[in-house]
Amino acid sequence: MLAFLHTRFALKVLAAAALLTAVAVEWMLVNVPVSEVSGQFPSDPPATVRARDEIVTFAAPVAVTGDPFLFEYAQGSESEKILLDAFFDRAQLSDTTVAALKSLQIAAPTTPALITHFTSNAGPGSCATKLRVEPASRQFASIQLSQNGDDISNDYRALGVRLTGADALVTLTPQGGFQHGLSPCKVRLSVGDWKQSTEGFLPVQIRVPAGELFRFHWRNLTEHTNTWKTRSSAIGLLSFGPSANDQFLVEDIAIRSLNPKTGKANDPPRLEARSQKGATLTVSFLGINQNQLAISALGNGRALRHGSVVRKDVLETVNKYPIPAALLGAGNLALIAWVKRAFWPSGSQKKD
């Protein structure tokens, strides 16, 4: 055995094995799977979801505290004048809302239909609408967000929502300070052909069947507000969980393009982030822009583009630094020289 190791053939085998190993290692270093999803969902600039053309799906979302997922909107201050309208393709008033209207001698429909909820200012006062969206049960699969892109003015924002795996409970509550003993809020509520106008702060809760789309429109009526101070920017209008956090946890994030003919989402996703098994990703920012949504995320997992794992080139990073790049280059040259001597010895070696 020792004699074989000293033969020319054994030297060639070792040289070839070393060369192949080096090639394999360096190939892997230029194709390392991305393990931190923030590279594909960065904070600046965030990943985007184009209005009309794409949707984003968050799988198994929960609050950062571990509580059930929900999101809310509340106006930042009374000096802001931002009206919120809601549209439901197919939904019904909740039992509590039907009972509350009945106590006011208003007979409201109880069957599913197209529902709209418009808010306006009554008199000089400023009316705001507080929003709360939550799943009707803990068996909750995912939430999809999108935009229709019908209006892209600076003072307008829109959001489409669809829950899968559970019905959605949407609560709209007019709010504002009394003006001369009167409420500043006027609400126009319609369910199918039924219409009703009310003034005051009556909460309206609407139950949306799983898979049905509903939409929210924000209109900024003031020229200067803290929330809308940067024109043409993504605004973090929503808070998440019982603690009103600006972040939430998910198992998967997927941005899919929409088929222009059918309106259905295409697979594979254009961009996707999958958490490691037993772990979650943190959605650190969800912004609503005029004609796109903005998303930033953190956590360990796998990032994919069009179904293929996103990889990074570690050698490219190494080559940016002179000393590591020089050592790597010298090592490669030394290995190549050794392999060359093993297969093509010098003239003096041939004579020996």
Beta strands, then each sheet from edge to edge (+ up, - down):
strand 1: 32-33
strand 2: 47-50
strand 3: 54-59
strand 4: 62-63
strand 5: 71-73
strand 6: 82-93
strand 7: 113-121
strand 8: 128-135
strand 9: 142-146
strand 10: 156-164
strand 11: 168-175
strand 12: 185-191
strand 13: 194-199
strand 14: 204-208
strand 15: 214-220
strand 16: 239-240
strand 17: 248-250
strand 18: 252-257
strand 19: 271-275
strand 20: 281-288
strand 21: 292-298
strand 22: 301-305
strand 23: 308-309
strand 24: 311-312
sheet 1: 1+ 24-
sheet 2: 2+ 21- 20+ 17- 4+
sheet 3: 13+ 12- 7+ 6- 15+ 10- 9+ 3- 18+ 19- 22+ 23-
sheet 4: 13+ 12- 7+ 6- 14+ 11- 8+ 5- 16+
end
